[in-house]
Amino acid sequence: MRISAALLLFVSCQTVFAAGSGLDARAEKTAERLRDDAMRGSRAYEIVESLTTEVGPRMGGSEAYDRATAWAQAKFKALGYDKVWLQPVTFPVWQRHSESARVVSPFPQRLVLTALGGSESTRGDLRAEVVEFADLEALKAVPDGTLAGKIAFVNLKMLRAKDGSGYGPVSNVRRTGASEAARKGASALLIRSVGTDSDRLPHTGMMKYEDGVAKIPAAALSVPDADLLANMLRRGKPVTVEMNIQAGFTGSKTEYNVIGEITGRSKPSEVVVIGGHLDSWDLGTGAIDDGAGVAITMAAGALIGDLKQAPKRSIRVVAFANEEQGLLGGKAYAEAMKDAMPSHQLGAESDFGAGRIYALYAGVSAGSRPVIEHIGTLLAPLGIALQASGGSAGPDLGPSVPYGLPWAELQQDGTDYFDYHHTANDTLDKVNAKDLDQQVAAYAVLAYMAAETAVDIAPEPPKTQP
């Protein structure tokens, strides 16, 4: 039988649809079906509703996180994952007990604050005059010892940005400000909340003491209270504040990353890993940070698991432990998997709220780039644009990158994320089900095509220092 040139061309196009991507038209059709099915309605909202209602806030080291672990195991099994297991993570446990503050003089008023994670207690009421600084650099500039017996107040405003780029400079005040203030002799640190809202709800978050420097209590004022305190100071009179924080470390505990896996059909030992972090801060119910990320990736993996034929490689979803207090679950995963990192085909993490995805970034080799470009064509109908450079692996997958993890980032719209981040306002009403569906669609396409391609995706080469 003679085969026409046109038929040969047709067969060739069916075998490899996009040059260099290692993906054929059959795989593309499956990915399109996953995308369209998710857009018609996914299980993500149902999952995050379950987590926030049945568990709620789940800070690392708490009894609630133990319940979250059991919840995640049961949810993976109910969603049809082939394998579910636990990976241990051991860390020191920090607890918040009580916190309050007030202006004593010259204009007595209550202040709303929250202790920063890792803070020491005040050991009773701490009363002192407040000295304001515009930023961390201004605090560093004063001579050591000049704040003896005073409270340092760093009043740096966070700028709103779709990509969250305003977070870094301000969060550095939260992380390192206490030791800088202690070096200057201060008895405590107050900061303007790391947030873009105007609610009287303070933002917590982790801080760290520098070795060899005195440990002083540290807390964040709500944005309106930071403005209030600044207005008082602007009148030129000494302002005295009394604060009482009861918090601290209470030993160590072993908790767990919870991992679910859909087994690949021909390369089961090779994995595409996606996920979010299971823990949250204690003030809200952890709906957007990061219940949404857990729900999105669980739902995406389950959608792939519902296919009649699994992809070539396994789909692994990780609900990471205790991201909030130092990426501890991510570091434990990287350490446990460092020798197996060559079997990791791609990693992607959802940890930036519940806003829609608008951009795709990737940290892969030039030879692997056609796979990402092909994935980008299927994400374009979702309003997602492929970017030539930039992005990151995310907080919990970041520790795996030095061991050779290729990564992708599905960048979410975080315009309002820092209105709620680390506050009592991080609750389910901030989550839109249809937005989650769009994200499930994107993660399902990304994970499926990365798992199905004939190309072994390689990491991008380390960047050389200038």
KANORZI-V354982 format. One record per residue. N is the residue number from 1. RES is the residue in one letter. PHI is phi in whole degrees, -180 to 180 (NA if undefined). D_FIRST is the distance of its C-alpha to the first C-alpha in whole Angstrom. Layout:
<<N:RES:PHI:D_FIRST> <N:RES:PHI:D_FIRST>>
This chain:
<<1:M:NA:0> <2:R:-92:4> <3:I:-108:7> <4:S:-69:10> <5:A:-61:13> <6:A:-64:15> <7:L:-67:12> <8:L:-60:13> <9:L:-64:17> <10:F:-62:17> <11:V:-63:16> <12:S:-61:18> <13:C:-68:21> <14:Q:-70:21> <15:T:-74:21> <16:V:-132:24> <17:F:-78:26> <18:A:-130:29> <19:A:-55:29> <20:G:84:31> <21:S:-86:32> <22:G:68:29> <23:L:-123:29> <24:D:-101:26> <25:A:-65:25> <26:R:-64:26> <27:A:-64:29> <28:E:-64:30> <29:K:-62:30> <30:T:-64:32> <31:A:-63:34> <32:E:-62:35> <33:R:-66:35> <34:L:-60:38> <35:R:-60:40> <36:D:-71:40> <37:D:-64:41> <38:A:-63:44> <39:M:-67:45> <40:R:-78:45> <41:G:143:47> <42:S:-112:48> <43:R:-95:50> <44:A:-64:52> <45:Y:-63:55> <46:E:-58:55> <47:I:-69:55> <48:V:-70:58> <49:E:-63:60> <50:S:-61:60> <51:L:-64:61> <52:T:-73:64> <53:T:-83:65> <54:E:-86:65> <55:V:-119:66> <56:G:80:67> <57:P:-61:68> <58:R:-148:67> <59:M:-71:69> <60:G:-53:68> <61:G:92:71> <62:S:-92:71> <63:E:-63:71> <64:A:-64:69> <65:Y:-68:66> <66:D:-60:67> <67:R:-68:66> <68:A:-64:63> <69:T:-62:61> <70:A:-63:61> <71:W:-60:60> <72:A:-65:57> <73:Q:-59:56> <74:A:-65:56> <75:K:-69:54> <76:F:-57:52> <77:K:-65:51> <78:A:-65:52> <79:L:-83:49> <80:G:92:46> <81:Y:-66:46> <82:D:-70:45> <83:K:-130:48> <84:V:-139:52> <85:W:-150:54> <86:L:-112:57> <87:Q:-126:58> <88:P:-70:62> <89:V:-139:63> <90:T:-112:67> <91:F:-160:70> <92:P:-72:73> <93:V:-101:74> <94:W:-107:76> <95:Q:-129:77> <96:R:-99:79> <97:H:-111:82> <98:S:-155:84> <99:E:-160:84> <100:S:-160:87> <101:A:-160:88> <102:R:-155:91> <103:V:-83:93> <104:V:-85:96> <105:S:-158:98> <106:P:-89:99> <107:F:-128:96> <108:P:-57:96> <109:Q:-156:92> <110:R:-75:90> <111:L:-117:87> <112:V:-106:83> <113:L:-141:81> <114:T:-144:79> <115:A:-66:79> <116:L:-79:77> <117:G:-59:75> <118:G:96:76> <119:S:-67:80> <120:E:-77:83> <121:S:-78:86> <122:T:-84:89> <123:R:57:91> <124:G:104:93> <125:D:-72:93> <126:L:-114:93> <127:R:-119:95> <128:A:-162:95> <129:E:-74:95> <130:V:-101:91> <131:V:-122:90> <132:E:-93:87> <133:F:-132:85> <134:A:-71:82> <135:D:-163:79> <136:L:-67:79> <137:E:-64:80> <138:A:-66:83> <139:L:-65:84> <140:K:-64:83> <141:A:-75:85> <142:V:-79:89> <143:P:-62:91> <144:D:-57:90> <145:G:88:93> <146:T:-75:94> <147:L:-103:92> <148:A:-53:94> <149:G:76:95> <150:K:-115:93> <151:I:-103:89> <152:A:-82:87> <153:F:-125:85> <154:V:-99:82> <155:N:-111:81> <156:L:-99:77> <157:K:-82:75> <158:M:-90:72> <159:L:-91:69> <160:R:-76:67> <161:A:-152:63> <162:K:-59:60> <163:D:-95:59> <164:G:74:62> <165:S:-68:63> <166:G:-77:66> <167:Y:-74:66> <168:G:-54:67> <169:P:-62:70> <170:V:-80:72> <171:S:-66:70> <172:N:-65:72> <173:V:-63:75> <174:R:-63:75> <175:R:-72:73> <176:T:-116:76> <177:G:-63:79> <178:A:-63:81> <179:S:-69:81> <180:E:-64:82> <181:A:-67:85> <182:A:-63:86> <183:R:-62:86> <184:K:-88:89> <185:G:100:91> <186:A:-65:90> <187:S:-94:90> <188:A:-164:87> <189:L:-124:84> <190:L:-118:83> <191:I:-127:80> <192:R:-68:79> <193:S:-52:76> <194:V:-80:72> <195:G:-165:71> <196:T:-112:70> <197:D:-88:72> <198:S:-127:76> <199:D:-84:76> <200:R:-87:79> <201:L:-133:77> <202:P:-73:76> <203:H:-103:73> <204:T:-87:73> <205:G:149:71> <206:M:-80:72> <207:M:-126:74> <208:K:-144:75> <209:Y:-86:78> <210:E:-82:79> <211:D:-58:80> <212:G:83:84> <213:V:-117:84> <214:A:-57:86> <215:K:-95:84> <216:I:-115:85> <217:P:-64:84> <218:A:-138:82> <219:A:-148:81> <220:A:-110:79> <221:L:-84:81> <222:S:-58:79> <223:V:-58:78> <224:P:-63:81> <225:D:-74:83> <226:A:-62:82> <227:D:-63:83> <228:L:-61:87> <229:L:-64:88> <230:A:-63:87> <231:N:-63:89> <232:M:-64:92> <233:L:-64:92> <234:R:-66:92> <235:R:-80:95> <236:G:85:97> <237:K:-103:98> <238:P:-60:97> <239:V:-113:95> <240:T:-109:95> <241:V:-120:92> <242:E:-114:93> <243:M:-132:89> <244:N:-138:89> <245:I:-122:85> <246:Q:-118:85> <247:A:-163:82> <248:G:158:81> <249:F:-87:79> <250:T:-133:79> <251:G:94:78> <252:S:-126:74> <253:K:-153:71> <254:T:-105:68> <255:E:-121:65> <256:Y:-145:61> <257:N:-71:58> <258:V:-108:56> <259:I:-124:52> <260:G:-120:50> <261:E:-139:46> <262:I:-100:43> <263:T:-73:41> <264:G:-70:37> <265:R:-82:34> <266:S:-130:33> <267:K:-131:36> <268:P:-64:39> <269:S:-81:42> <270:E:-97:41> <271:V:-132:42> <272:V:-104:43> <273:V:-110:46> <274:I:-131:48> <275:G:165:51> <276:G:-152:55> <277:H:-103:58> <278:L:-81:60> <279:D:-76:63> <280:S:-148:66> <281:W:-73:69> <282:D:-91:72> <283:L:-81:73> <284:G:-106:70> <285:T:-108:67> <286:G:65:65> <287:A:-72:62> <288:I:-96:61> <289:D:-133:62> <290:D:-137:60> <291:G:-56:59> <292:A:-62:56> <293:G:-64:55> <294:V:-62:54> <295:A:-65:53> <296:I:-60:51> <297:T:-75:49> <298:M:-60:49> <299:A:-67:48> <300:A:-64:45> <301:G:-62:44> <302:A:-65:45> <303:L:-63:42> <304:I:-66:40> <305:G:-64:41> <306:D:-78:40> <307:L:-63:36> <308:K:-66:34> <309:Q:-125:33> <310:A:-68:35> <311:P:-67:34> <312:K:-60:33> <313:R:-101:37> <314:S:-78:40> <315:I:-105:42> <316:R:-112:46> <317:V:-115:49> <318:V:-115:52> <319:A:-97:55> <320:F:-74:58> <321:A:-87:61> <322:N:42:64> <323:E:-67:63> <324:E:-64:66> <325:Q:-103:68> <326:G:132:66> <327:L:57:63> <328:L:-70:63> <329:G:-68:60> <330:G:-65:58> <331:K:-67:60> <332:A:-66:60> <333:Y:-63:56> <334:A:-61:56> <335:E:-66:58> <336:A:-68:56> <337:M:-106:53> <338:K:-60:53> <339:D:-75:52> <340:A:-98:49> <341:M:-61:48> <342:P:-61:45> <343:S:-86:43> <344:H:-88:44> <345:Q:-76:41> <346:L:-169:43> <347:G:-129:47> <348:A:-152:48> <349:E:-125:51> <350:S:-108:53> <351:D:-152:57> <352:F:-150:58> <353:G:93:59> <354:A:-123:57> <355:G:-75:56> <356:R:-65:53> <357:I:-80:50> <358:Y:-128:50> <359:A:-147:49> <360:L:-119:46> <361:Y:-118:47> <362:A:-153:46> <363:G:-111:47> <364:V:-132:44> <365:S:-69:43> <366:A:-60:42> <367:G:-69:38> <368:S:-92:38> <369:R:-59:39> <370:P:-59:36> <371:V:-64:36> <372:I:-65:39> <373:E:-64:38> <374:H:-66:35> <375:I:-58:37> <376:G:-58:40> <377:T:-67:37> <378:L:-82:37> <379:L:-87:41> <380:A:-55:41> <381:P:-63:41> <382:L:-87:44> <383:G:83:46> <384:I:-109:46> <385:A:-107:46> <386:L:-73:44> <387:Q:-107:47> <388:A:-75:47> <389:S:-156:50> <390:G:95:52> <391:G:86:53> <392:S:-156:53> <393:A:-75:52> <394:G:99:55> <395:P:-64:58> <396:D:-83:57> <397:L:-90:54> <398:G:-54:56> <399:P:-63:57> <400:S:-85:54> <401:V:-62:53> <402:P:-62:55> <403:Y:-89:53> <404:G:105:49> <405:L:-79:48> <406:P:-72:46> <407:W:-137:47> <408:A:-132:46> <409:E:-127:49> <410:L:-101:49> <411:Q:-76:52> <412:Q:-91:54> <413:D:-77:56> <414:G:-106:59> <415:T:-54:62> <416:D:-108:64> <417:Y:-58:63> <418:F:-83:66> <419:D:-72:68> <420:Y:-117:68> <421:H:-53:67> <422:H:65:69> <423:T:-123:71> <424:A:-67:72> <425:N:-89:70> <426:D:-81:67> <427:T:-135:66> <428:L:-62:64> <429:D:-65:65> <430:K:-84:63> <431:V:-104:60> <432:N:-107:57> <433:A:-60:55> <434:K:-69:52> <435:D:-64:53> <436:L:-63:52> <437:D:-59:49> <438:Q:-62:48> <439:Q:-73:48> <440:V:-60:46> <441:A:-58:43> <442:A:-67:44> <443:Y:-67:44> <444:A:-65:41> <445:V:-63:39> <446:L:-59:40> <447:A:-67:41> <448:Y:-64:37> <449:M:-69:35> <450:A:-66:37> <451:A:-77:37> <452:E:-95:33> <453:T:-61:32> <454:A:-78:31> <455:V:-85:33> <456:D:-83:37> <457:I:-69:39> <458:A:-111:42> <459:P:-71:46> <460:E:-71:47> <461:P:-63:49> <462:P:-57:53> <463:K:-75:55> <464:T:-80:57> <465:Q:-77:61> <466:P:-67:62>>
